[in-house]
């Protein structure tokens, strides 16, 4: 990939740089509960899809396809409300929290097993074995759930993003994608801030829980 800049002997490609910057802006806008998070996120999705495929993080690469659809859905859903109060921040009932945890666990297991053998089943598209298939699967499945919950403005989305960010930091530094790894450290801070801001807003303007 073409190098945009070199920092401390680390070559940063245009894809990694643009994807990182748009990702940071997108998350910051989400923290601010701003609809602009979704169109900016579309640019991030395209860049990271190509980048992760290059580094054999196949689950993460396929995840970007889902993010593409959810970004369009979230953009439409948030814009369809004339004011934030029409779709206020909310929390999941306990039973739904348990259901989502079970879904994430089962999804991680299935996705990890598939990715462990994907290079054998589809060598034309995945010529090399997947790197860290189960850790990659966890971040993928959790991100799917977190993005849906974020689009519906559930507070629990930020708890999932914190977990995703922690695992992702280890993954990307292990694969040598240093700028993205640093970005996820910032994401971790933003997810913590986002959860705190949404929790504060929720307690200032409480609304009934829905599923």
C-alpha positions in Angstrom: 0.0 0.0 0.0 1.2 3.5 -0.8 2.8 5.3 2.2 1.4 8.6 3.2 3.9 9.4 6.0 6.6 7.7 8.0 6.8 8.2 11.7 9.6 6.7 13.8 10.4 4.3 10.9 6.8 3.1 10.7 5.2 3.6 7.3 1.6 4.8 7.5 -0.5 4.1 4.4 -3.1 6.5 3.0 -5.8 3.9 3.9 -4.6 3.6 7.5 -4.3 7.4 7.9 -7.6 8.3 6.4 -9.4 5.4 8.1 -7.9 6.4 11.5 -8.8 10.1 11.2 -12.4 9.5 10.0 -12.8 6.8 12.7 -11.8 9.2 15.4 -14.1 11.9 14.1 -17.0 9.5 13.8 -16.6 8.2 17.4 -16.3 11.7 18.8 -19.5 12.7 17.0 -21.2 9.6 18.5 -20.1 10.7 21.9 -21.7 14.1 21.2 -24.9 12.3 20.1 -24.5 14.0 16.6 -26.0 12.5 13.5 -22.8 13.3 11.6 -21.2 10.2 13.1 -22.8 8.0 10.4 -21.7 9.7 7.1 -18.2 10.2 8.5 -18.2 6.5 9.5 -18.9 5.5 6.0 -15.5 6.7 4.9 -13.9 4.9 7.8 -15.6 1.7 6.9 -14.3 1.6 3.3 -10.7 2.3 4.3 -10.7 -0.3 7.1 -12.3 -3.0 5.0 -9.4 -2.9 2.6 -6.8 -2.5 5.4 -8.0 -5.4 7.5 -8.2 -7.8 4.5 -4.6 -6.9 3.7 -3.5 -7.9 7.3 -5.6 -11.1 7.2 -8.0 -10.0 9.9 -10.8 -11.4 7.9 -13.6 -11.1 10.5 -12.8 -7.5 10.9 -12.8 -7.0 7.1 -16.2 -8.7 6.7 -17.5 -6.6 9.7 -17.0 -3.5 7.6 -19.7 -4.7 5.2 -22.1 -4.8 8.2 -20.9 -1.4 9.4 -21.7 0.0 5.9 -25.3 -1.1 6.2 -25.7 0.0 9.8 -24.1 3.4 9.1 -26.8 3.9 6.5 -29.5 2.7 8.9 -28.2 4.8 11.8 -28.0 7.8 9.6 -31.6 7.4 8.4 -32.9 6.5 11.9 -31.2 9.5 13.6 -32.2 12.0 10.9 -35.9 10.7 11.0 -36.1 12.2 14.5 -36.6 16.0 14.5 -35.1 16.3 18.0 -33.0 14.0 20.3 -36.0 13.8 22.7 -38.0 11.8 20.2 -35.7 8.9 20.5 -34.1 9.4 23.9 -31.2 7.4 25.4 -32.4 4.2 27.0 -31.3 1.1 28.8 -31.9 -2.6 28.2 -34.0 -4.7 30.6 -31.9 -7.4 32.4 -33.4 -10.2 30.4 -32.3 -8.6 27.1 -28.8 -8.0 28.5 -28.5 -11.7 29.2 -29.8 -12.6 25.7 -27.3 -10.3 24.0 -24.4 -11.8 26.1 -25.5 -15.3 25.1 -25.7 -14.2 21.4 -22.2 -12.7 21.6 -20.8 -15.8 23.1 -22.4 -18.2 20.6 -21.6 -15.9 17.7 -17.9 -15.6 18.7 -17.6 -19.4 18.9 -19.2 -20.0 15.5 -17.4 -17.1 13.8 -14.1 -18.2 15.3 -14.5 -21.7 14.0 -15.4 -20.6 10.6 -12.5 -18.1 10.3 -10.1 -20.8 11.6 -10.8 -22.9 8.5 -11.8 -20.2 6.0 -8.5 -20.4 4.1 -9.2 -24.1 3.5 -12.8 -23.6 2.4 -12.3 -20.5 0.2 -8.6 -20.3 -0.6 -9.3 -18.1 -3.6 -10.6 -15.3 -1.4 -8.7 -16.1 1.8 -5.3 -17.5 0.7 -3.7 -17.4 4.1 -4.9 -18.6 7.6 -6.8 -16.0 9.6 -4.8 -14.3 12.4 -6.3 -14.6 15.9 -9.6 -16.0 14.6 -11.4 -16.1 18.0 -10.3 -12.8 19.3 -11.1 -11.3 15.9 -14.5 -13.0 16.0 -15.2 -11.6 19.4 -14.5 -8.0 18.3 -16.6 -8.6 15.2 -19.7 -10.1 16.9 -19.5 -7.6 19.7 -19.2 -4.7 17.3 -22.2 -5.9 15.4 -24.3 -5.8 18.5 -22.8 -2.6 19.8 -23.5 -0.8 16.5 -27.1 -1.9 16.5 -27.5 -0.7 20.1 -25.8 2.5 19.3 -28.1 3.1 16.4 -31.1 2.6 18.7 -29.4 4.8 21.4 -29.0 2.2 24.1 -26.5 3.0 26.9 -25.1 -0.6 26.9 -23.6 0.1 23.4 -20.7 1.9 25.1 -20.0 -0.9 27.5 -19.6 -3.2 24.6 -17.4 -0.7 22.8 -15.1 -0.5 25.8 -14.6 -4.3 25.7 -14.1 -4.3 21.9 -11.5 -1.5 22.2 -9.5 -3.4 24.8 -9.3 -6.6 22.7 -8.7 -4.6 19.5 -5.7 -2.7 21.0 -4.0 -6.1 21.7 -4.9 -7.4 18.3 -3.7 -4.5 16.2 -0.4 -4.0 18.1 0.2 -7.7 17.8 -0.3 -7.4 14.0 1.9 -4.3 13.8 -0.9 -2.0 12.7 0.5 0.6 15.1 -1.5 3.7 14.1 -4.8 1.8 14.3 -3.7 0.4 17.7 -3.1 3.9 18.9 -6.4 5.0 17.5 -8.1 2.3 19.6 -6.5 3.6 22.7 -8.2 6.9 21.9 -11.4 5.0 21.1 -11.2 3.4 24.6 -11.1 6.8 26.2 -13.9 8.1 24.0 -16.1 5.0 24.7 -15.6 5.6 28.4 -16.5 9.2 28.0 -19.4 8.4 25.7 -20.9 6.0 28.3 -20.5 8.5 31.0 -22.1 11.3 29.0 -25.0 9.1 27.9 -25.5 7.9 31.5 -25.5 11.4 32.8 -28.1 12.4 30.1 -30.2 9.4 30.9 -30.3 10.2 34.6 -31.1 13.8 33.8 -34.0 12.8 31.5 -35.0 9.3 32.4 -37.1 7.2 30.0 -38.7 3.8 30.2 -36.6 0.8 29.1 -37.5 -0.9 25.8 -36.2 -3.9 23.9 
